Amino acid sequence: MNEQEAIMAFSQSEKVKSGIIWASQALDLLGGLPITEKPGAEKAIRLKIDMMIQEIRLARNITQDPAWDDIESILDQAMVMIHSGVAPDSVVHLTQALSRVTSIGHRSMSFLKEKGLL
């Protein structure tokens, strides 16, 4: 990992983490919505997860770190659950993805600290 890759990995990890947290909180609130509002809320959540997947692909292409592939796969599993009508149960996958993204962010932050850039 070089400085440029570490900066991008750290930046992307923070962006993806915030998206995962947003989606998780939205999924938690989904159960309390009236039936008529759930399809729209699920669509918004799916769109947010799709946006995160695009950010993950960008991070993978820039950093060449295969750890991003695992995260995309986990988010794909969450999307399958949402499409299958068990959206609230997909939070477990988002939690797994959050843990892995946090690891990437921590690793890149440690590298940048060692280089005196943070």
N, C-alpha and C positions, 0 to 999 in steps of 0.2 A: 504494500500500500504506500502510495506517495502522498504528499501534502494535498494536492488537488483532489485526489480520490477520497481522502479522509474528510476534507471539507464538504464535498458533495454528499458523501455517505451520512455525515452528521446532519447536514441540512435536510436531506430527504427523510432521514429517520424521524426527525422532529415533525416534519409535515405529515408523514404517514401515521405516526403515533397520535397526533391530534385528530386525524380522521377516524382512526379506529376507536378512540375514546368517544367521539361524537356518535359514531354508528352504534356503539354499545349502549350508550345512554338512550339513544332514540329507540333501540329495540326494547329496552327496559320499559319505556313509556308506552310502547305499542299496545300492551295488554289493557291499558286503561282507556284506550280510545273507543269511541262508538264504532260499530261494525261498518258503517258507511264511510268512515274516515280512514280505516285501516289500509285499503288498497292504495290510496294516495301516499300515506306515510311509508308503506313498504316500498313504493316506487322511489320515493326520495332517498330512502336508505340504500336501495340497490344502486341508484345513481352515484351516491357518495362512495360506495364500495368500488364501483367501476372506476371512479376517479382515482381512488387509492391504488388500484391495480395498475393504472397508467403511470402513476408516480413510481411505483415499484419497478416497472419495466424500464423507466428512465434511469432509475438508480442502478439497476443491474447493468444496463448498457454503458453507463458512465464509469462505474466502479469495477465492473467485471467480477463482482463478488457473487458467487453462486448461492450464498445464503439468502439472497432476495428471492430466488426461485422457490424455496420452501414456503416463504411468506405468501407468495402469489398462490401457491397450491392450497394453502390453508384458507385464504380468502375465497378461493373458488368453492371450497367445501361449504363455507358459510353461505355463499350465494345459492348453492343447490338447496340448502335447507330453507332459505327464504322463499325460493321459487316453489318449494314443496309444501308451503303452508305452515311450516313450523319455525317461523322467523325468530321468535324469542329464544328458541333452543340453539340458535346459531351463535349466541354470545360466547359459548365455550370456545369456538374456533377463533373468534376475534380476540379472546384472551390469550390464546396460544400465539396468534400473530403478533399481538402487542409485546409479548415476552421476547420474541425473536427480534423484532424491530428494536426494542430497547437494548438488546445485546449488541446489535450492529452499531447503534449510537454510542454505547459505552466504549466499545472497541475503538471506534474512530476518534472519540473524544480523548481517550487515553493516549492514542498515537499523537494527536495534536498537542496535548499537554507535554509529552516527552520532547516534542520539537520546539516547545516554547511558544506555540501559536495560540494557546488558550491560557 
